Amino acid sequence: MEKNLLNIGFGNTVVAERVVAIVSPNTAPMKRLKDEARDEKHLIDATHGRRTRAIIVMDSNHIVLSAIQAETISQRFEALMEGEKVKV
């Protein structure tokens, strides 16, 4: 069973099929979501000390922080999913 890995920057990847949403961290609801995930120990910080530019919501209730723009990750995700449709 082959997994499609989505590059979220700086050598970090997530399984594309497990991604629920890729959003910008600048809104109040996203800041609350990030704070709640931190409190519940479900936060994964993949920014390597850089500014958070995207929040990736996973189906496992984990929240992944990335230093790559949400738009860039979304484009990578779409390209990966389009490639998967071609393979099938």
Steps between C-alpha positions, in 0.01 A plus 500: 500500500665818379458823698515842338719726712435874493809717545424766763849649498845449647501125445165443672218302341148390588284229343289688245195276542480595869485878437161655578584868446786737425431848637668830576576553871402867509136478606371484856336156457828354372691651792248339739532169316879515534479588872251218567719250316801612706302454825386152392853401386383460138721775356792415272734791429686446170609865463858451627470824697370702209174694479187284458354561155263202471297274725432148377206321661535121498225238532671372817412829680862613476584853394824543306669841477707580191724793403396462134210712367160328510452573128827322414408193704153498343653507152731211591201310640292552186789396274550185709128414487485565124795263455315239705192526275720446194655184652163338577 
